[in-house]
Amino acid sequence: MIFLSLSNCYGEDRSGALILKELKTKIPRCQVLGAPLISQGEEYLKRGIKVITKAPLPPSGGFPTRSFKYLILDILNSRLIPIRYFYTLKKWREKTISAIVVGDVFLLILGTLALKKRLFFLAPCKSDHQNPHYAIERFIVKRLASVIFTHDEYTASNLCKQGINALFLGNPMMDELIQNSEFRIQNSEFKIGILPGSRDESYNNFKKILKVVELLSTHPTSHIPQPITFLVAVSERLDVEKLASVVQKDPRQDGYATTGNTGFQPVKRKEILFFKNTFASVIKSSDIIIGLAGTANEQTAGLGKPIVSFAGTGPQTTKKRMKNQERLLGGALKFVEDFPNGVVREINLVLDNPEIREQRGRIGIDRMGPPGGAKRIAEYILEVKGLPTS
Protein backbone atom coordinates (compact mmCIF):
# COMPACT_ATOMS: atom_id res chain seq x y z
CA MET A 1 0.00 0.00 0.00
CA ILE A 2 1.71 3.16 -1.24
CA PHE A 3 0.74 6.83 -0.96
CA LEU A 4 2.55 9.33 -3.17
CA SER A 5 3.17 13.06 -2.98
CA LEU A 6 3.68 14.70 -6.38
CA SER A 7 5.24 18.14 -6.02
CA ASN A 8 6.66 20.85 -8.25
CA CYS A 9 9.80 22.06 -6.46
CA TYR A 10 11.31 23.14 -3.11
CA GLY A 11 8.37 24.88 -1.42
CA GLU A 12 5.86 22.34 -2.66
CA ASP A 13 8.23 19.50 -1.74
CA ARG A 14 8.26 20.72 1.85
CA SER A 15 4.46 20.82 2.13
CA GLY A 16 4.16 17.41 0.50
CA ALA A 17 6.77 15.95 2.83
CA LEU A 18 4.96 17.29 5.91
CA ILE A 19 1.68 15.73 4.77
CA LEU A 20 3.39 12.38 4.11
CA LYS A 21 5.05 12.56 7.51
CA GLU A 22 1.63 12.93 9.15
CA LEU A 23 0.18 10.08 7.08
CA LYS A 24 3.08 7.81 7.98
CA THR A 25 2.50 8.51 11.67
CA LYS A 26 -1.16 7.54 11.42
CA ILE A 27 -0.85 4.58 9.03
CA PRO A 28 2.60 3.08 9.70
CA ARG A 29 1.92 0.10 7.44
CA CYS A 30 1.48 2.40 4.45
CA GLN A 31 4.61 3.29 2.48
CA VAL A 32 4.86 6.99 1.64
CA LEU A 33 7.02 8.20 -1.24
CA GLY A 34 7.89 11.61 -2.64
CA ALA A 35 7.84 12.43 -6.35
CA PRO A 36 9.29 15.92 -6.97
CA LEU A 37 9.10 17.15 -10.55
CA ILE A 38 12.11 19.50 -10.47
CA SER A 39 14.40 19.01 -7.48
CA GLN A 40 16.57 16.40 -5.82
CA GLY A 41 13.88 15.81 -3.19
CA GLU A 42 15.90 17.21 -0.28
CA GLU A 43 12.77 18.17 1.68
CA TYR A 44 11.53 14.57 1.56
CA LEU A 45 14.89 12.96 2.24
CA LYS A 46 15.67 15.00 5.36
CA ARG A 47 12.39 13.78 6.85
CA GLY A 48 13.21 10.16 6.13
CA ILE A 49 10.94 9.86 3.08
CA LYS A 50 12.25 8.11 -0.02
CA VAL A 51 11.87 9.74 -3.43
CA ILE A 52 11.17 8.01 -6.73
CA THR A 53 11.99 10.93 -9.03
CA LYS A 54 14.77 13.50 -9.25
CA ALA A 55 15.62 16.29 -11.69
CA PRO A 56 17.97 19.27 -11.73
CA LEU A 57 16.64 22.81 -11.39
CA PRO A 58 16.33 24.43 -14.86
CA PRO A 59 18.76 27.21 -15.91
CA SER A 60 16.21 29.92 -15.12
CA GLY A 61 15.93 28.76 -11.53
CA GLY A 62 12.21 28.26 -12.07
CA PHE A 63 11.50 31.63 -13.70
CA PRO A 64 11.70 30.99 -17.48
CA THR A 65 9.76 34.10 -18.47
CA ARG A 66 12.36 36.55 -17.13
CA SER A 67 14.03 36.51 -20.55
CA PHE A 68 13.77 34.83 -23.94
CA LYS A 69 17.22 33.33 -23.37
CA TYR A 70 16.15 31.52 -20.20
CA LEU A 71 12.90 30.39 -21.79
CA ILE A 72 14.84 28.69 -24.62
CA LEU A 73 17.42 27.22 -22.22
CA ASP A 74 14.67 25.81 -20.02
CA ILE A 75 12.92 24.23 -22.99
CA LEU A 76 16.16 22.67 -24.24
CA ASN A 77 17.28 21.45 -20.82
CA SER A 78 13.93 20.40 -19.34
CA ARG A 79 11.87 19.20 -22.29
CA LEU A 80 12.29 15.51 -21.37
CA ILE A 81 11.62 15.90 -17.63
CA PRO A 82 7.79 15.62 -17.83
CA ILE A 83 8.12 12.56 -20.09
CA ARG A 84 10.52 10.77 -17.74
CA TYR A 85 8.35 11.80 -14.80
CA PHE A 86 5.21 10.38 -16.44
CA TYR A 87 6.78 6.98 -17.12
CA THR A 88 8.26 6.74 -13.65
CA LEU A 89 4.86 7.40 -12.07
CA LYS A 90 3.24 4.92 -14.44
CA LYS A 91 5.46 2.15 -13.04
CA TRP A 92 3.98 2.80 -9.60
CA ARG A 93 0.36 2.92 -10.79
CA GLU A 94 -0.76 -0.53 -9.58
CA LYS A 95 0.96 -0.24 -6.20
CA THR A 96 -0.35 3.25 -5.41
CA ILE A 97 -3.52 3.49 -3.35
CA SER A 98 -3.72 7.28 -3.73
CA ALA A 99 -1.69 10.45 -4.12
CA ILE A 100 -1.72 14.16 -3.44
CA VAL A 101 -0.50 16.71 -5.96
CA VAL A 102 1.17 19.74 -4.38
CA GLY A 103 1.64 22.36 -7.04
CA ASP A 104 -0.09 23.47 -10.22
CA VAL A 105 -2.72 22.21 -12.64
CA PHE A 106 -0.10 20.95 -15.10
CA LEU A 107 1.22 18.56 -12.46
CA LEU A 108 -2.33 17.51 -11.63
CA ILE A 109 -2.92 16.57 -15.28
CA LEU A 110 0.42 14.75 -15.51
CA GLY A 111 -0.22 12.80 -12.31
CA THR A 112 -3.77 11.88 -13.24
CA LEU A 113 -2.72 10.56 -16.66
CA ALA A 114 0.13 8.53 -15.17
CA LEU A 115 -1.70 7.07 -12.17
CA LYS A 116 -5.22 6.81 -13.66
CA LYS A 117 -6.80 7.98 -10.39
CA ARG A 118 -8.64 11.00 -9.06
CA LEU A 119 -6.07 12.71 -6.89
CA PHE A 120 -6.06 15.07 -3.94
CA PHE A 121 -4.80 18.51 -4.92
CA LEU A 122 -3.08 21.16 -2.80
CA ALA A 123 -2.65 24.47 -4.65
CA PRO A 124 -0.32 26.56 -2.43
CA CYS A 125 0.49 29.21 -5.04
CA LYS A 126 -3.01 30.14 -6.14
CA SER A 127 -5.16 32.59 -4.22
CA ASP A 128 -8.13 34.72 -5.20
CA HIS A 129 -6.46 37.52 -3.24
CA GLN A 130 -3.63 37.57 -5.77
CA ASN A 131 -3.63 34.98 -8.56
CA PRO A 132 -7.05 33.34 -9.11
CA HIS A 133 -7.46 30.12 -11.07
CA TYR A 134 -8.28 30.70 -14.72
CA ALA A 135 -11.52 29.29 -16.10
CA ILE A 136 -9.66 26.45 -17.82
CA GLU A 137 -7.90 25.61 -14.56
CA ARG A 138 -11.19 25.49 -12.68
CA PHE A 139 -12.61 23.23 -15.40
CA ILE A 140 -9.69 20.83 -15.05
CA VAL A 141 -9.65 20.84 -11.24
CA LYS A 142 -13.39 20.13 -11.07
CA ARG A 143 -12.98 17.04 -13.26
CA LEU A 144 -9.65 15.65 -12.11
CA ALA A 145 -9.27 16.43 -8.40
CA SER A 146 -11.35 14.72 -5.73
CA VAL A 147 -10.81 17.85 -3.62
CA ILE A 148 -8.66 20.96 -3.82
CA PHE A 149 -7.01 22.23 -0.63
CA THR A 150 -6.62 25.98 -1.06
CA HIS A 151 -4.19 28.66 0.09
CA ASP A 152 -6.87 30.47 2.12
CA GLU A 153 -10.52 30.46 3.15
CA TYR A 154 -11.47 33.18 0.66
CA THR A 155 -10.28 31.08 -2.29
CA ALA A 156 -12.03 27.96 -1.01
CA SER A 157 -15.31 29.86 -0.63
CA ASN A 158 -15.13 31.24 -4.17
CA LEU A 159 -14.34 27.85 -5.70
CA CYS A 160 -17.18 26.18 -3.79
CA LYS A 161 -19.61 28.72 -5.27
CA GLN A 162 -18.52 27.47 -8.69
CA GLY A 163 -19.30 23.86 -7.88
CA ILE A 164 -15.75 22.77 -7.00
CA ASN A 165 -15.06 20.65 -3.93
CA ALA A 166 -12.66 23.05 -2.19
CA LEU A 167 -11.46 23.20 1.41
CA PHE A 168 -9.12 25.38 3.40
CA LEU A 169 -7.58 23.32 6.20
CA GLY A 170 -4.54 25.49 6.76
CA ASN A 171 -1.20 26.08 5.06
CA PRO A 172 1.39 23.32 5.62
CA MET A 173 4.00 26.03 5.02
CA MET A 174 3.13 27.31 8.51
CA ASP A 175 4.09 23.96 10.08
CA GLU A 176 7.45 23.05 11.62
CA LEU A 177 8.33 26.69 12.26
CA ILE A 178 9.95 25.82 15.56
CA GLN A 179 11.68 28.41 17.71
CA ASN A 180 15.17 27.63 18.92
CA SER A 181 15.17 27.68 22.73
CA GLU A 182 18.89 28.52 22.72
CA PHE A 183 18.38 31.57 20.52
CA ARG A 184 19.97 34.57 22.25
CA ILE A 185 20.66 38.13 21.09
CA GLN A 186 21.83 41.24 22.86
CA ASN A 187 19.20 43.67 24.03
CA SER A 188 18.41 46.75 21.97
CA GLU A 189 15.45 49.07 21.63
CA PHE A 190 14.40 47.69 18.25
CA LYS A 191 15.28 44.54 16.31
CA ILE A 192 14.77 44.48 12.56
CA GLY A 193 14.69 41.12 10.79
CA ILE A 194 16.07 40.70 7.28
CA LEU A 195 14.99 38.11 4.69
CA PRO A 196 17.22 38.43 1.60
CA GLY A 197 15.62 35.39 -0.05
CA SER A 198 16.81 31.87 -0.76
CA ARG A 199 18.10 31.97 -4.34
CA ASP A 200 21.30 33.26 -5.91
CA GLU A 201 19.83 36.74 -6.31
CA SER A 202 19.79 37.02 -2.51
CA TYR A 203 23.41 38.19 -2.37
CA ASN A 204 22.67 41.21 -4.57
CA ASN A 205 19.35 41.73 -2.78
CA PHE A 206 21.30 41.98 0.45
CA LYS A 207 23.44 44.75 -1.03
CA LYS A 208 20.26 46.77 -1.61
CA ILE A 209 19.04 46.00 1.89
CA LEU A 210 22.31 47.36 3.32
CA LYS A 211 21.47 50.76 1.83
CA VAL A 212 18.36 50.77 4.02
CA VAL A 213 20.37 49.56 7.02
CA GLU A 214 22.77 52.49 6.67
CA LEU A 215 20.00 55.07 6.25
CA LEU A 216 18.14 53.81 9.29
CA SER A 217 21.14 54.94 11.32
CA THR A 218 22.02 58.14 9.47
CA HIS A 219 18.94 59.48 7.69
CA PRO A 220 17.79 62.89 9.05
CA THR A 221 14.20 61.65 9.36
CA SER A 222 15.22 58.49 11.20
CA HIS A 223 14.65 58.83 14.92
CA ILE A 224 14.81 55.19 15.94
CA PRO A 225 16.60 54.75 19.28
CA GLN A 226 20.15 53.49 18.82
CA PRO A 227 21.73 51.03 18.62
CA ILE A 228 19.63 48.96 16.20
CA THR A 229 20.09 45.21 15.92
CA PHE A 230 19.56 43.63 12.50
CA LEU A 231 18.89 39.90 12.43
CA VAL A 232 19.48 38.15 9.10
CA ALA A 233 17.64 34.85 8.61
CA VAL A 234 19.84 32.89 6.22
CA SER A 235 18.26 30.19 4.08
CA GLU A 236 19.88 26.78 4.26
CA ARG A 237 20.61 27.10 0.53
CA LEU A 238 22.74 30.24 1.05
CA ASP A 239 26.36 30.56 2.13
CA VAL A 240 26.52 32.49 5.42
CA GLU A 241 30.13 33.57 4.88
CA LYS A 242 29.42 34.81 1.37
CA LEU A 243 26.43 36.79 2.61
CA ALA A 244 28.39 38.25 5.52
CA SER A 245 31.24 39.22 3.20
CA VAL A 246 28.83 41.60 1.44
CA VAL A 247 28.91 43.73 4.61
CA GLN A 248 32.70 43.67 4.81
CA LYS A 249 33.02 44.85 1.20
CA ASP A 250 30.47 47.67 1.56
CA PRO A 251 32.30 50.96 2.21
CA ARG A 252 29.23 52.39 3.98
CA GLN A 253 29.45 49.67 6.62
CA ASP A 254 32.81 50.71 8.08
CA GLY A 255 31.28 50.71 11.54
CA TYR A 256 31.68 46.95 11.86
CA ALA A 257 34.39 44.62 13.06
CA THR A 258 34.02 40.95 12.16
CA THR A 259 33.52 38.39 14.90
CA GLY A 260 33.66 35.25 12.78
CA ASN A 261 30.73 33.65 10.98
CA THR A 262 27.90 34.80 13.24
CA GLY A 263 27.87 38.51 12.69
CA PHE A 264 29.45 41.91 13.15
CA GLN A 265 29.82 43.71 16.46
CA PRO A 266 28.86 47.40 16.47
CA VAL A 267 31.60 49.98 16.51
CA LYS A 268 29.13 52.80 15.89
CA ARG A 269 25.34 52.63 15.79
CA LYS A 270 24.22 49.18 14.69
CA GLU A 271 24.81 45.46 14.69
CA ILE A 272 24.15 42.82 12.04
CA LEU A 273 23.85 39.19 13.12
CA PHE A 274 23.45 36.21 10.80
CA PHE A 275 21.46 33.14 11.82
CA LYS A 276 20.99 29.87 9.97
CA ASN A 277 18.30 27.28 10.75
CA THR A 278 16.64 29.61 13.27
CA PHE A 279 14.09 31.26 10.98
CA ALA A 280 11.14 31.29 13.41
CA SER A 281 13.32 32.62 16.24
CA VAL A 282 14.57 35.50 14.10
CA ILE A 283 11.04 36.43 13.05
CA LYS A 284 9.58 36.18 16.54
CA SER A 285 12.42 38.27 17.98
CA SER A 286 12.02 41.06 15.41
CA ASP A 287 9.71 44.07 15.57
CA ILE A 288 9.51 44.39 11.78
CA ILE A 289 10.89 42.50 8.78
CA ILE A 290 12.61 43.75 5.64
CA GLY A 291 11.52 40.95 3.32
CA LEU A 292 12.73 40.13 -0.18
CA ALA A 293 11.62 36.52 -0.08
CA GLY A 294 8.86 34.30 -1.39
CA THR A 295 7.57 31.59 0.94
CA ALA A 296 9.51 33.09 3.88
CA ASN A 297 7.56 36.35 3.55
CA GLU A 298 4.29 34.43 3.69
CA GLN A 299 5.47 32.49 6.74
CA THR A 300 6.53 35.76 8.38
CA ALA A 301 3.04 37.19 7.86
CA GLY A 302 1.54 34.02 9.32
CA LEU A 303 3.74 34.45 12.39
CA GLY A 304 2.20 37.87 12.93
CA LYS A 305 5.04 40.21 11.95
CA PRO A 306 4.69 43.20 9.58
CA ILE A 307 6.86 43.19 6.46
CA VAL A 308 8.29 46.00 4.33
CA SER A 309 9.44 45.06 0.84
CA PHE A 310 10.74 46.66 -2.34
CA ALA A 311 11.94 45.46 -5.74
CA GLY A 312 15.08 43.35 -5.61
CA THR A 313 17.63 42.33 -8.20
CA GLY A 314 16.32 39.09 -9.68
CA PRO A 315 13.27 37.25 -11.05
CA GLN A 316 11.79 36.37 -7.65
CA THR A 317 11.81 39.98 -6.43
CA THR A 318 10.62 41.97 -9.41
CA LYS A 319 8.20 44.83 -8.82
CA LYS A 320 5.36 42.75 -10.28
CA ARG A 321 6.01 39.76 -8.03
CA MET A 322 6.38 41.83 -4.87
CA LYS A 323 3.19 43.79 -5.60
CA ASN A 324 1.39 40.48 -6.19
CA GLN A 325 2.62 39.33 -2.79
CA GLU A 326 1.31 42.56 -1.26
CA ARG A 327 -2.14 41.69 -2.61
CA LEU A 328 -1.82 38.14 -1.31
CA LEU A 329 -0.89 39.20 2.22
CA GLY A 330 -3.02 42.33 2.39
CA GLY A 331 -1.89 44.89 4.94
CA ALA A 332 0.60 42.44 6.47
CA LEU A 333 3.12 43.42 3.78
CA LYS A 334 3.78 46.90 2.45
CA PHE A 335 5.53 47.23 -0.91
CA VAL A 336 7.42 50.53 -1.24
CA GLU A 337 8.46 51.85 -4.66
CA ASP A 338 10.49 54.80 -3.36
CA PHE A 339 13.82 53.14 -2.61
CA PRO A 340 15.61 53.67 -0.30
CA ASN A 341 14.15 56.80 1.36
CA GLY A 342 10.54 55.64 1.19
CA VAL A 343 11.51 52.31 2.71
CA VAL A 344 13.16 54.09 5.64
CA ARG A 345 10.09 56.26 6.17
CA GLU A 346 7.81 53.21 6.16
CA ILE A 347 9.97 51.36 8.69
CA ASN A 348 10.02 54.45 10.91
CA LEU A 349 6.23 54.68 10.67
CA VAL A 350 5.70 51.08 11.73
CA LEU A 351 8.26 51.15 14.55
CA ASP A 352 6.84 54.41 15.91
CA ASN A 353 3.30 52.98 16.04
CA PRO A 354 2.78 49.77 18.03
CA GLU A 355 -0.90 49.72 16.99
CA ILE A 356 0.13 49.53 13.31
CA ARG A 357 2.49 46.65 14.05
CA GLU A 358 -0.26 44.81 15.89
CA GLN A 359 -2.89 45.47 13.20
CA ARG A 360 -0.66 44.30 10.35
CA GLY A 361 0.35 41.27 12.36
CA ARG A 362 -3.28 40.25 12.85
CA ILE A 363 -3.94 40.58 9.11
CA GLY A 364 -1.04 38.24 8.34
CA ILE A 365 -2.24 35.58 10.77
CA ASP A 366 -5.74 35.80 9.32
CA ARG A 367 -4.50 35.52 5.71
CA MET A 368 -2.21 32.54 6.31
CA GLY A 369 -4.22 30.62 8.88
CA PRO A 370 -2.99 28.69 11.93
CA PRO A 371 -0.34 25.95 11.93
CA GLY A 372 -1.37 22.31 11.70
CA GLY A 373 -2.45 22.31 8.06
CA ALA A 374 -0.46 19.20 7.15
CA LYS A 375 -2.06 17.22 9.98
CA ARG A 376 -5.60 18.35 9.10
CA ILE A 377 -5.08 17.53 5.41
CA ALA A 378 -3.71 14.09 6.32
CA GLU A 379 -6.67 13.42 8.62
CA TYR A 380 -9.10 14.42 5.86
CA ILE A 381 -7.41 12.08 3.39
CA LEU A 382 -7.58 9.21 5.87
CA GLU A 383 -11.27 9.84 6.49
CA VAL A 384 -12.17 10.05 2.80
CA LYS A 385 -10.11 6.98 1.82
CA GLY A 386 -11.20 5.01 4.87
CA LEU A 387 -7.65 3.87 5.51
CA PRO A 388 -6.97 1.87 8.69
CA THR A 389 -4.88 3.73 11.25
CA SER A 390 -3.58 0.78 13.20
C-alpha positions in Angstrom: 0.0 0.0 0.0 1.7 3.2 -1.2 0.7 6.8 -1.0 2.6 9.3 -3.2 3.2 13.1 -3.0 3.7 14.7 -6.4 5.2 18.1 -6.0 6.7 20.9 -8.3 9.8 22.1 -6.5 11.3 23.1 -3.1 8.4 24.9 -1.4 5.9 22.3 -2.7 8.2 19.5 -1.7 8.3 20.7 1.9 4.5 20.8 2.1 4.2 17.4 0.5 6.8 16.0 2.8 5.0 17.3 5.9 1.7 15.7 4.8 3.4 12.4 4.1 5.1 12.6 7.5 1.6 12.9 9.2 0.2 10.1 7.1 3.1 7.8 8.0 2.5 8.5 11.7 -1.2 7.5 11.4 -0.8 4.6 9.0 2.6 3.1 9.7 1.9 0.1 7.4 1.5 2.4 4.5 4.6 3.3 2.5 4.9 7.0 1.6 7.0 8.2 -1.2 7.9 11.6 -2.6 7.8 12.4 -6.3 9.3 15.9 -7.0 9.1 17.1 -10.6 12.1 19.5 -10.5 14.4 19.0 -7.5 16.6 16.4 -5.8 13.9 15.8 -3.2 15.9 17.2 -0.3 12.8 18.2 1.7 11.5 14.6 1.6 14.9 13.0 2.2 15.7 15.0 5.4 12.4 13.8 6.9 13.2 10.2 6.1 10.9 9.9 3.1 12.2 8.1 0.0 11.9 9.7 -3.4 11.2 8.0 -6.7 12.0 10.9 -9.0 14.8 13.5 -9.2 15.6 16.3 -11.7 18.0 19.3 -11.7 16.6 22.8 -11.4 16.3 24.4 -14.9 18.8 27.2 -15.9 16.2 29.9 -15.1 15.9 28.8 -11.5 12.2 28.3 -12.1 11.5 31.6 -13.7 11.7 31.0 -17.5 9.8 34.1 -18.5 12.4 36.5 -17.1 14.0 36.5 -20.6 13.8 34.8 -23.9 17.2 33.3 -23.4 16.2 31.5 -20.2 12.9 30.4 -21.8 14.8 28.7 -24.6 17.4 27.2 -22.2 14.7 25.8 -20.0 12.9 24.2 -23.0 16.2 22.7 -24.2 17.3 21.4 -20.8 13.9 20.4 -19.3 11.9 19.2 -22.3 12.3 15.5 -21.4 11.6 15.9 -17.6 7.8 15.6 -17.8 8.1 12.6 -20.1 10.5 10.8 -17.7 8.4 11.8 -14.8 5.2 10.4 -16.4 6.8 7.0 -17.1 8.3 6.7 -13.7 4.9 7.4 -12.1 3.2 4.9 -14.4 5.5 2.2 -13.0 4.0 2.8 -9.6 0.4 2.9 -10.8 -0.8 -0.5 -9.6 1.0 -0.2 -6.2 -0.3 3.3 -5.4 -3.5 3.5 -3.3 -3.7 7.3 -3.7 -1.7 10.5 -4.1 -1.7 14.2 -3.4 -0.5 16.7 -6.0 1.2 19.7 -4.4 1.6 22.4 -7.0 -0.1 23.5 -10.2 -2.7 22.2 -12.6 -0.1 21.0 -15.1 1.2 18.6 -12.5 -2.3 17.5 -11.6 -2.9 16.6 -15.3 0.4 14.7 -15.5 -0.2 12.8 -12.3 -3.8 11.9 -13.2 -2.7 10.6 -16.7 0.1 8.5 -15.2 -1.7 7.1 -12.2 -5.2 6.8 -13.7 -6.8 8.0 -10.4 -8.6 11.0 -9.1 -6.1 12.7 -6.9 -6.1 15.1 -3.9 -4.8 18.5 -4.9 -3.1 21.2 -2.8 -2.6 24.5 -4.6 -0.3 26.6 -2.4 0.5 29.2 -5.0 -3.0 30.1 -6.1 -5.2 32.6 -4.2 -8.1 34.7 -5.2 -6.5 37.5 -3.2 -3.6 37.6 -5.8 -3.6 35.0 -8.6 -7.1 33.3 -9.1 -7.5 30.1 -11.1 -8.3 30.7 -14.7 -11.5 29.3 -16.1 -9.7 26.4 -17.8 -7.9 25.6 -14.6 -11.2 25.5 -12.7 -12.6 23.2 -15.4 -9.7 20.8 -15.0 -9.7 20.8 -11.2 -13.4 20.1 -11.1 -13.0 17.0 -13.3 -9.6 15.6 -12.1 -9.3 16.4 -8.4 -11.4 14.7 -5.7 -10.8 17.8 -3.6 -8.7 21.0 -3.8 -7.0 22.2 -0.6 -6.6 26.0 -1.1 -4.2 28.7 0.1 -6.9 30.5 2.1 -10.5 30.5 3.1 -11.5 33.2 0.7 -10.3 31.1 -2.3 -12.0 28.0 -1.0 -15.3 29.9 -0.6 -15.1 31.2 -4.2 -14.3 27.8 -5.7 -17.2 26.2 -3.8 -19.6 28.7 -5.3 -18.5 27.5 -8.7 -19.3 23.9 -7.9 -15.7 22.8 -7.0 -15.1 20.7 -3.9 -12.7 23.0 -2.2 -11.5 23.2 1.4 -9.1 25.4 3.4 -7.6 23.3 6.2 -4.5 25.5 6.8 -1.2 26.1 5.1 1.4 23.3 5.6 4.0 26.0 5.0 3.1 27.3 8.5 4.1 24.0 10.1 7.4 23.0 11.6 8.3 26.7 12.3 9.9 25.8 15.6 11.7 28.4 17.7 15.2 27.6 18.9 15.2 27.7 22.7 18.9 28.5 22.7 18.4 31.6 20.5 20.0 34.6 22.2 20.7 38.1 21.1 21.8 41.2 22.9 19.2 43.7 24.0 18.4 46.7 22.0 15.4 49.1 21.6 14.4 47.7 18.3 15.3 44.5 16.3 14.8 44.5 12.6 14.7 41.1 10.8 16.1 40.7 7.3 15.0 38.1 4.7 17.2 38.4 1.6 15.6 35.4 0.0 16.8 31.9 -0.8 18.1 32.0 -4.3 21.3 33.3 -5.9 19.8 36.7 -6.3 19.8 37.0 -2.5 23.4 38.2 -2.4 22.7 41.2 -4.6 19.4 41.7 -2.8 21.3 42.0 0.5 23.4 44.7 -1.0 20.3 46.8 -1.6 19.0 46.0 1.9 22.3 47.4 3.3 21.5 50.8 1.8 18.4 50.8 4.0 20.4 49.6 7.0 22.8 52.5 6.7 20.0 55.1 6.2 18.1 53.8 9.3 21.1 54.9 11.3 22.0 58.1 9.5 18.9 59.5 7.7 17.8 62.9 9.1 14.2 61.6 9.4 15.2 58.5 11.2 14.6 58.8 14.9 14.8 55.2 15.9 16.6 54.8 19.3 20.2 53.5 18.8 21.7 51.0 18.6 19.6 49.0 16.2 20.1 45.2 15.9 19.6 43.6 12.5 18.9 39.9 12.4 19.5 38.2 9.1 17.6 34.9 8.6 19.8 32.9 6.2 18.3 30.2 4.1 19.9 26.8 4.3 20.6 27.1 0.5 22.7 30.2 1.1 26.4 30.6 2.1 26.5 32.5 5.4 30.1 33.6 4.9 29.4 34.8 1.4 26.4 36.8 2.6 28.4 38.3 5.5 31.2 39.2 3.2 28.8 41.6 1.4 28.9 43.7 4.6 32.7 43.7 4.8 33.0 44.8 1.2 30.5 47.7 1.6 32.3 51.0 2.2 29.2 52.4 4.0 29.4 49.7 6.6 32.8 50.7 8.1 31.3 50.7 11.5 31.7 46.9 11.9 34.4 44.6 13.1 34.0 40.9 12.2 33.5 38.4 14.9 33.7 35.3 12.8 30.7 33.6 11.0 27.9 34.8 13.2 27.9 38.5 12.7 29.4 41.9 13.2 29.8 43.7 16.5 28.9 47.4 16.5 31.6 50.0 16.5 29.1 52.8 15.9 25.3 52.6 15.8 24.2 49.2 14.7 24.8 45.5 14.7 24.1 42.8 12.0 23.8 39.2 13.1 23.4 36.2 10.8 21.5 33.1 11.8 21.0 29.9 10.0 18.3 27.3 10.7 16.6 29.6 13.3 14.1 31.3 11.0 11.1 31.3 13.4 13.3 32.6 16.2 14.6 35.5 14.1 11.0 36.4 13.0 9.6 36.2 16.5 12.4 38.3 18.0 12.0 41.1 15.4 9.7 44.1 15.6 9.5 44.4 11.8 10.9 42.5 8.8 12.6 43.7 5.6 11.5 41.0 3.3 12.7 40.1 -0.2 11.6 36.5 -0.1 8.9 34.3 -1.4 7.6 31.6 0.9 9.5 33.1 3.9 7.6 36.4 3.6 4.3 34.4 3.7 5.5 32.5 6.7 6.5 35.8 8.4 3.0 37.2 7.9 1.5 34.0 9.3 3.7 34.4 12.4 2.2 37.9 12.9 5.0 40.2 12.0 4.7 43.2 9.6 6.9 43.2 6.5 8.3 46.0 4.3 9.4 45.1 0.8 10.7 46.7 -2.3 11.9 45.5 -5.7 15.1 43.4 -5.6 17.6 42.3 -8.2 16.3 39.1 -9.7 13.3 37.2 -11.0 11.8 36.4 -7.7 11.8 40.0 -6.4 10.6 42.0 -9.4 8.2 44.8 -8.8 5.4 42.8 -10.3 6.0 39.8 -8.0 6.4 41.8 -4.9 3.2 43.8 -5.6 1.4 40.5 -6.2 2.6 39.3 -2.8 1.3 42.6 -1.3 -2.1 41.7 -2.6 -1.8 38.1 -1.3 -0.9 39.2 2.2 -3.0 42.3 2.4 -1.9 44.9 4.9 0.6 42.4 6.5 3.1 43.4 3.8 3.8 46.9 2.5 5.5 47.2 -0.9 7.4 50.5 -1.2 8.5 51.9 -4.7 10.5 54.8 -3.4 13.8 53.1 -2.6 15.6 53.7 -0.3 14.1 56.8 1.4 10.5 55.6 1.2 11.5 52.3 2.7 13.2 54.1 5.6 10.1 56.3 6.2 7.8 53.2 6.2 10.0 51.4 8.7 10.0 54.5 10.9 6.2 54.7 10.7 5.7 51.1 11.7 8.3 51.1 14.6 6.8 54.4 15.9 3.3 53.0 16.0 2.8 49.8 18.0 -0.9 49.7 17.0 0.1 49.5 13.3 2.5 46.7 14.1 -0.3 44.8 15.9 -2.9 45.5 13.2 -0.7 44.3 10.3 0.3 41.3 12.4 -3.3 40.3 12.8 -3.9 40.6 9.1 -1.0 38.2 8.3 -2.2 35.6 10.8 -5.7 35.8 9.3 -4.5 35.5 5.7 -2.2 32.5 6.3 -4.2 30.6 8.9 -3.0 28.7 11.9 -0.3 26.0 11.9 -1.4 22.3 11.7 -2.5 22.3 8.1 -0.5 19.2 7.2 -2.1 17.2 10.0 -5.6 18.3 9.1 -5.1 17.5 5.4 -3.7 14.1 6.3 -6.7 13.4 8.6 -9.1 14.4 5.9 -7.4 12.1 3.4 -7.6 9.2 5.9 -11.3 9.8 6.5 -12.2 10.0 2.8 -10.1 7.0 1.8 -11.2 5.0 4.9 -7.7 3.9 5.5 -7.0 1.9 8.7 -4.9 3.7 11.3 -3.6 0.8 13.2 
